[in-house]
């Protein structure tokens, strides 16, 4: 798993590098059509050598003023967590050209259950969004999280 | 000039034509299992309400619990606690359209006839268990003044007075009023008041006019008002198995105003007889309930209903009763409009235990220090309903006399349309104190319309063989109970919807099923008709003078049985569901014998009613006995009258009665039951020329028995039967 994460991280870094090279020619991805969410797998490192995996997680995004906001619907971060919640992450840097966008963010306080969740502040967020795929990696509080979805 | 009182009154009345109803078969021996109680028997046995007929008629059981709105009637194993009854009720041929009006004071009743088994062909909907026809005293039967006062051992008082007059040979007028001030038998230890105290008053104005030899009119206006308590429910202590004293904190009462006017027209052309029965009926009632029946402030209900109904029944029948082929045809129509408001108020403990605890139990697993909170500890789930029902029916019954044989065949086509407009809503503010600093308004509503159309074909076949001492018969009939709507589940639905709306607004989905319901849409609140086939054989015999023997055996197959279902968990509602298929078989036996002043009558009913299939989603109950309906009903009444030729005292009658019933199972799993129990009563009557003095006692052994069991928000409750009571009654007849 660590090797997979390392490879994923390298890919993301390369993509960000390519994105940055495009400079002022950035083209923001269009907001998705309603109902066309990415559906994929959420993996949470439990920091005890185990991983919690949730399939069929829907993720939706919206771009406002050049910043990307995304919502992960009905997610759990541990097997024993008795509730699923919608987590909103706002103000993610978004760069790239059509069909190949990169995300980056740090110290973003997510919203869930009606308000901010400082305890689960998002750090080291990197990601790629294409028309078909969404790949994300970030720390949610102290828990490393990855998401790989398609539509 | 007034007639001879009391005994003469009863004697004269028995001689008068028993019923003018064209639907009635007035023969003593008819192809049906029936119990007939005359005016003399009603007064001799002190029958003051339909509930007091319970057990006297075989396989007829109406437990006495709750309040007057509670008319749970069971016949031959089937019955219902809410909504559609199994027994139809007519008073002077006018069908009573709402079960909430079934429990009323009987005064000046000439005759009660209970026909067991489906009577759908002639009487239509909600007669799958039978029909009770009550006939009041007519000014053409008797003229004079009647009055009664009664005092019981708990200091309750009852009184009635009536005047019957025939100003001309063709005009009869009567006016009767009756009232009851009930002091109650059961104390609510929380409020230290009698919870079943109350009063009622009622009256009847009857005008009868024989216009000519062909036409007669009979108008009966009745009105009644009751304001009473009730609901003597005791919480079961599950650890000790004992019942806690009655103790609940919120008021519980029932108020009812009922007004009915029936116009019965008879026309006889010589070849054809016609009867038209038209009625308008109003029922306005209000039921206030502490729904948790505990000292906690959990939730209350204040249900107000206003129902207006009109009915029309036209029957024509051939007039020649000696004809081999006799027939009747009928056209029935009714419409009723019900407006109902049933707000449920959730109070402090209810909000905490029924709603917030469900939500926060899940939340606490992740946020042990944080809660979802409401901005109030008292809020209302308002539910308003508008339910019109329209129905019509066409029916026919033919009788063929072939010597000693009589064949009867009947058919009814019944169609009914009903709809329900519902609007249920609640409003409050909430917050999750980990993420939110202010309350956020939450307005949940559930509004819409449901519609249903039912039609039924109700045939009847019977074969009767008549002998010089009686008859034997076999009958096949089909009956049905109408469908309807579960208005009592809407607070539960909205409560569930509120939680779901709030969790959705918070972006949360709980793994727990605590907030998930299986009736999330109004379509789940509909239930459809229950139908049954009844197969019966029986006999009515009178082998010697003053001995009559009635016996019947029956088998009933019931389809789409309407079962009262309590939703799982800490739910607050109840609903009817067509969840079961059932069968019932049994026997009925009545023997009446008199010799000089001595009379003895015994009635016995046995019922074996079981589910053929019923699965409530958790457990399969196939083979289990149907709850609430007794396996045995029995009554034995013996009396002896001494006739005394004395100017002052004319007659002394001493009677004793024994009634018993059981076992009654309280739940579908048959793990709880009331074993067979006995009630002993006695009565002494001193009859003078114009005055009759009666001293009576009921439940003389002070038997301890349960009348009712139910579950509410996880608690179990029982309602006990009335204890030993006695009374003294004076009747005056002039």
Interface residues (C-beta under 8 A of the other chain):
Chain A: X73 X74 X80 X81 X82 X83 X84 X85 X86 X87 X88 X111 X112 X113 X114 X115 X116 X117
Chain B: X362 X363 X365 X366 X431 X432 X434 X435 X436 X437 X440 X505 X506 X507 X508 X509 X510 X511 X512
